[in-house]
């Protein structure tokens, strides 16, 4: 009896199931992707219309990047997003990271060093300083260690990503993560509306405003939305600060994990040893390598002016689609879930950090 067909079919069964699974996932994502595209296109065309009115032109300029997030939030928290759309909303991180990689075509290595060198100094001071201060204040207020580490990571580095990154190391509960993420996103939402008018009022340059956003706002997507919501130049500077901040993420996570373990040990609890190098390797932002590679290619002249111009279009739409997706997954109900005492602590720290960032850029930057 010839069993060759049975063997071949057996060998191909896992491959066929995987292909079918991928096709099913792609099919399930179509409604959500279409919804994201609709919001992004709507924001793209609505923003210039709003700009014709004096109020939006003078006091509250809502460019398409900011508008995409706001429209998504409005839909999510009014009529809601049916479950059929949810599978297509999971690409926000991929879209924003793709936009950042493509953004590398807008820089040369010399320009990156010019902006990036001082940026890294500011970022290091603010990141590690904020994390240390929150851990110190939280210890005085007897905030639980896992929650405190999540807040310190979220409010110092890059919001959601940092909160998720620190949670396994400190055995954070789901409510600890939700608490921290809610504080970060709600402050960032307020910053999206307030930062551009503040920049216009103080006549901040693109470099000043980009640095203000890059340090004063925590969530990566909101940093980029607020930056490009001011001007393209400010958005590019904010992008550099955002990348610099993400580069420090694994090192801040290691510091917080060590501090959290030390605090737990002081209370007599048994703590596991921390593999610092593994933690750094696991949390290193790989997409930053893609960004740097594109910068190097542009510096070596691999891209023509037409290709750089086209890259700008791809970058803007990647961000626009990503921001729309983020808006559709932002729940204002998290305000209630986190509690007012947590928001008070978070907003005081975040506001103080933003105010100090504004003072620094006004004093030391031109």
C-alpha positions as CSV (number, residue, x, y, z in Angstrom):
1,X,0.0,0.0,0.0
2,X,1.4,3.4,-1.1
3,X,1.3,5.9,1.9
4,X,3.2,8.6,0.1
5,X,0.1,10.7,-0.4
6,X,-0.8,10.4,3.3
7,X,2.7,11.5,4.2
8,X,2.7,14.5,1.9
9,X,-0.8,15.5,3.1
10,X,0.4,15.1,6.7
11,X,3.5,17.3,6.1
12,X,1.5,20.0,4.4
13,X,-1.4,20.1,6.9
14,X,0.2,22.5,9.4
15,X,1.3,24.8,6.6
16,X,-2.2,24.8,5.1
17,X,-3.7,25.4,8.5
18,X,-1.3,28.3,9.1
19,X,-2.1,29.8,5.7
20,X,-5.8,29.5,6.4
21,X,-5.4,31.1,9.8
22,X,-3.5,34.0,8.3
23,X,-6.1,34.5,5.6
24,X,-8.8,34.4,8.2
25,X,-7.0,37.0,10.3
26,X,-6.6,39.2,7.2
27,X,-10.3,38.8,6.4
28,X,-11.4,39.6,10.0
29,X,-9.2,42.7,9.9
30,X,-10.9,44.2,6.8
31,X,-13.8,46.1,8.6
32,X,-11.4,47.7,11.2
33,X,-8.9,48.7,8.5
34,X,-11.6,50.3,6.4
35,X,-12.8,52.2,9.5
36,X,-9.3,53.4,10.2
37,X,-8.9,54.5,6.6
38,X,-12.3,56.3,6.7
39,X,-11.3,58.3,9.8
40,X,-7.8,59.1,8.5
41,X,-9.2,60.4,5.1
42,X,-12.0,62.3,7.0
43,X,-9.4,64.0,9.2
44,X,-7.3,64.8,6.2
45,X,-10.1,66.7,4.5
46,X,-11.8,68.1,7.6
47,X,-8.7,69.8,9.0
48,X,-8.3,72.4,6.2
49,X,-12.0,73.2,6.5
50,X,-11.7,73.9,10.2
51,X,-8.7,76.1,9.6
52,X,-10.9,78.5,7.7
53,X,-12.7,79.5,10.9
54,X,-10.9,82.1,13.2
55,X,-11.3,80.1,16.4
56,X,-9.5,77.0,15.0
57,X,-7.0,79.2,13.0
58,X,-6.1,81.4,16.0
59,X,-6.7,79.4,19.2
60,X,-7.2,75.7,18.5
61,X,-5.5,74.6,15.3
62,X,-6.5,71.0,14.8
63,X,-4.3,69.5,12.0
64,X,-5.2,66.1,10.6
65,X,-2.8,64.2,12.9
66,X,-4.5,65.5,16.0
67,X,-8.0,65.3,14.5
68,X,-7.6,61.6,13.6
69,X,-7.0,60.8,17.2
70,X,-9.8,63.0,18.5
71,X,-12.3,61.6,16.0
72,X,-11.4,58.0,17.0
73,X,-11.8,58.8,20.7
74,X,-15.2,60.5,20.0
75,X,-16.4,57.4,18.2
76,X,-15.0,55.0,20.8
77,X,-16.6,56.8,23.7
78,X,-20.0,57.7,22.2
79,X,-21.5,55.1,19.8
80,X,-18.7,52.6,20.6
81,X,-16.7,50.3,18.3
82,X,-18.5,47.0,17.6
83,X,-16.4,43.8,18.0
84,X,-16.4,43.2,14.3
85,X,-14.0,46.2,13.9
86,X,-11.6,45.3,16.7
87,X,-9.3,42.9,14.8
88,X,-8.4,45.7,12.4
89,X,-7.5,48.1,15.2
90,X,-4.4,46.1,16.3
91,X,-2.0,47.6,13.8
92,X,-1.6,51.1,15.4
93,X,1.9,50.2,16.8
94,X,3.0,48.7,13.5
95,X,1.8,51.7,11.6
96,X,3.4,54.3,13.8
97,X,6.7,52.4,13.9
98,X,6.7,52.1,10.1
99,X,6.2,55.8,9.9
100,X,9.2,56.4,12.2
101,X,11.4,54.1,10.1
102,X,10.3,55.9,6.9
103,X,10.9,59.2,8.7
104,X,14.6,58.4,8.5
105,X,14.6,59.5,4.8
106,X,14.1,63.1,6.1
107,X,17.4,63.1,7.9
108,X,21.1,63.0,7.1
109,X,23.6,61.6,9.6
110,X,25.0,65.1,10.2
111,X,21.6,66.6,10.8
112,X,20.7,63.7,13.1
113,X,23.8,64.2,15.2
114,X,23.2,68.0,15.4
115,X,19.7,67.5,16.8
116,X,20.2,64.2,18.5
117,X,23.3,65.0,20.6
118,X,21.7,67.7,22.8
119,X,18.4,65.7,22.7
120,X,20.0,62.7,24.4
121,X,21.3,64.9,27.2
122,X,17.9,66.5,27.9
123,X,16.2,63.1,27.6
124,X,18.5,61.3,30.0
125,X,18.1,64.0,32.6
126,X,14.3,64.1,32.4
127,X,13.8,60.3,32.0
128,X,16.0,59.1,34.9
129,X,15.1,62.1,37.0
130,X,11.4,61.6,36.6
131,X,11.6,57.9,37.3
132,X,13.7,58.5,40.5
133,X,11.4,61.2,41.8
134,X,8.2,59.2,41.3
135,X,9.8,56.2,43.0
136,X,10.8,58.4,45.9
137,X,7.4,60.1,46.3
138,X,5.6,56.8,45.9
139,X,7.7,55.2,48.6
140,X,6.9,58.1,51.0
141,X,3.1,57.7,50.2
142,X,3.3,53.9,50.5
143,X,2.1,53.2,47.0
144,X,2.3,49.5,46.1
145,X,5.6,48.6,44.4
146,X,4.2,47.1,41.2
147,X,1.8,50.1,40.7
148,X,4.6,52.6,41.5
149,X,7.0,51.0,39.0
150,X,4.3,51.1,36.3
151,X,3.6,54.8,37.0
152,X,7.4,55.6,37.0
153,X,8.0,53.8,33.7
154,X,4.9,55.2,32.0
155,X,5.4,58.8,33.1
156,X,9.2,58.9,32.4
157,X,9.8,56.9,29.2
158,X,7.1,56.3,26.6
159,X,3.8,55.7,28.3
160,X,2.1,52.5,27.2
161,X,5.2,50.6,25.9
162,X,7.2,51.3,29.0
163,X,4.3,50.3,31.3
164,X,3.9,47.0,29.4
165,X,7.7,46.5,29.5
166,X,8.1,46.9,33.2
167,X,5.0,44.9,34.2
168,X,6.6,41.3,34.0
169,X,9.7,42.4,36.0
170,X,7.6,43.7,38.9
171,X,4.7,41.2,38.6
172,X,2.2,44.0,38.0
173,X,-1.5,43.3,38.0
174,X,-3.7,44.2,35.1
175,X,-5.2,47.0,37.1
176,X,-1.8,48.4,37.8
177,X,-1.1,48.6,34.1
178,X,-4.5,50.0,33.3
179,X,-4.0,52.7,36.0
180,X,-0.7,53.8,34.6
181,X,-1.8,53.7,31.0
182,X,-4.9,55.7,31.8
183,X,-2.9,58.5,33.4
184,X,-0.4,58.7,30.5
185,X,-3.1,58.7,27.8
186,X,-5.4,61.2,29.4
187,X,-2.5,63.6,30.1
188,X,-1.3,63.2,26.5
189,X,-4.8,63.9,25.2
190,X,-4.9,67.1,27.1
191,X,-1.4,68.0,25.9
192,X,-2.6,67.4,22.3
193,X,-5.0,70.3,22.7
194,X,-2.9,72.6,24.8
195,X,0.6,72.3,23.5
196,X,0.1,73.7,20.0
197,X,-1.6,76.9,21.3
198,X,1.1,77.3,24.0
199,X,3.7,77.0,21.2
200,X,2.0,79.6,19.1
201,X,1.5,82.0,22.1
202,X,5.2,81.8,23.0
203,X,6.3,81.9,19.4
204,X,8.4,78.7,19.8
205,X,10.6,77.7,17.0
206,X,10.3,74.3,15.4
207,X,13.3,73.1,17.4
208,X,12.0,74.5,20.7
209,X,8.5,73.1,20.2
210,X,9.7,69.7,19.0
211,X,11.9,69.4,22.2
212,X,9.0,70.6,24.3
213,X,6.8,67.9,22.9
214,X,9.5,65.2,23.0
215,X,10.1,65.7,26.7
216,X,6.8,67.1,28.0
217,X,4.5,64.5,26.4
218,X,5.0,60.8,27.3
219,X,3.1,58.6,24.9
220,X,5.0,58.2,21.6
221,X,2.0,58.5,19.2
222,X,0.9,61.7,21.0
223,X,4.4,63.2,20.9
224,X,4.4,62.7,17.1
225,X,0.8,63.9,16.7
226,X,1.4,67.1,18.7
227,X,4.7,67.7,16.9
228,X,3.4,67.4,13.4
229,X,0.2,69.2,14.5
230,X,2.4,72.3,15.0
231,X,4.6,72.0,11.8
232,X,6.5,69.4,9.8
233,X,9.8,70.7,11.2
234,X,8.6,70.5,14.8
235,X,7.3,67.0,14.1
236,X,10.7,65.9,12.8
237,X,12.4,67.3,15.9
238,X,9.8,65.7,18.2
239,X,10.4,62.4,16.3
240,X,14.2,62.5,17.2
241,X,13.4,63.2,20.8
242,X,10.9,60.3,20.8
243,X,13.5,57.9,19.3
244,X,16.1,59.0,21.8
245,X,13.6,58.4,24.7
246,X,12.7,54.9,23.3
247,X,16.5,54.1,23.2
248,X,16.7,54.7,26.9
249,X,13.7,52.5,27.6
250,X,15.5,49.2,28.4
251,X,17.9,51.0,30.7
252,X,15.2,52.8,32.7
253,X,13.3,49.5,32.9
254,X,16.4,47.8,34.4
255,X,16.8,50.7,36.9
256,X,13.2,50.5,38.0
257,X,13.2,46.7,38.2
258,X,16.3,46.9,40.5
259,X,14.7,49.6,42.7
260,X,11.4,47.7,42.9
261,X,13.3,44.5,43.9
262,X,15.2,46.4,46.5
263,X,12.1,47.9,48.0
264,X,10.4,44.5,48.2
265,X,13.6,43.0,49.8
266,X,13.5,45.7,52.4
267,X,10.0,44.6,53.5
268,X,11.3,41.0,53.9
269,X,9.8,39.6,50.7
270,X,11.6,37.1,48.6
271,X,12.7,38.5,45.2
272,X,14.1,36.9,42.1
273,X,17.5,38.0,40.7
274,X,17.4,40.2,37.6
275,X,19.3,39.3,34.5
276,X,20.1,42.9,33.4
277,X,21.6,42.1,30.0
278,X,18.7,39.8,29.0
279,X,16.2,42.5,30.1
280,X,18.0,45.1,28.0
281,X,18.2,42.8,25.0
282,X,14.5,41.9,25.3
283,X,13.3,45.5,25.6
284,X,15.6,47.0,22.9
285,X,13.4,48.8,20.3
286,X,14.4,47.0,17.1
287,X,12.5,49.5,14.8
288,X,15.1,52.2,15.8
289,X,17.7,50.1,13.9
290,X,15.5,50.4,10.8
291,X,15.2,54.2,11.3
292,X,19.0,54.5,11.5
293,X,19.5,52.3,8.5
294,X,17.3,54.6,6.4
295,X,19.2,57.6,7.7
296,X,22.5,56.0,6.6
297,X,21.1,55.2,3.1
298,X,19.8,58.8,2.7
299,X,23.2,60.2,3.9
300,X,25.0,58.0,1.2
301,X,22.7,59.4,-1.5
302,X,20.6,56.3,-2.1
303,X,17.4,58.3,-2.4
304,X,16.5,60.9,-5.0
305,X,14.6,64.1,-4.1
306,X,11.5,62.6,-5.7
307,X,11.9,59.4,-3.5
308,X,12.4,61.5,-0.3
309,X,9.2,63.4,-1.2
310,X,7.3,60.2,-1.7
311,X,8.7,58.8,1.5
312,X,7.2,61.9,3.3
313,X,3.8,61.0,1.9
314,X,4.1,57.4,3.1
315,X,5.3,58.6,6.5
316,X,2.4,61.0,7.0
317,X,-0.2,58.4,6.0
318,X,1.4,55.7,8.2
319,X,1.1,58.2,11.1
320,X,-2.4,59.3,10.2
321,X,-3.7,55.7,10.0
322,X,-1.9,54.8,13.2
323,X,-3.3,57.8,15.1
324,X,-6.8,57.0,14.0
325,X,-6.4,53.4,15.3
326,X,-5.1,54.7,18.6
327,X,-8.1,57.0,19.0
328,X,-10.5,54.1,18.4
329,X,-8.9,52.1,21.3
330,X,-8.7,54.9,23.9
331,X,-11.4,54.6,26.6
332,X,-12.2,57.7,28.7
333,X,-13.8,55.3,31.1
334,X,-10.3,54.4,32.3
335,X,-10.4,57.7,34.1
336,X,-12.9,56.2,36.5
337,X,-11.1,52.9,36.7
338,X,-7.8,54.5,37.7
339,X,-9.2,56.7,40.4
340,X,-8.8,60.4,41.1
341,X,-5.9,60.1,43.6
342,X,-3.8,58.3,40.9
343,X,-4.7,60.9,38.4
344,X,-3.8,63.7,40.8
345,X,-0.3,62.2,41.4
346,X,0.2,61.4,37.7
347,X,-1.0,64.8,36.4
348,X,1.0,66.7,39.0
349,X,4.2,64.9,38.0
350,X,3.4,65.0,34.2
351,X,2.5,68.7,34.4
352,X,5.6,69.6,36.4
353,X,7.7,67.7,33.9
354,X,6.1,69.6,31.0
355,X,6.5,73.0,32.7
356,X,10.2,72.3,33.4
357,X,10.7,71.1,29.8
358,X,9.1,74.4,28.6
359,X,11.4,76.4,30.9
360,X,14.5,74.5,29.5
361,X,13.7,75.1,25.9
362,X,12.9,78.8,26.4
363,X,16.1,79.3,28.4
364,X,18.6,77.2,26.6
365,X,17.3,76.7,23.0
366,X,16.9,79.0,20.1
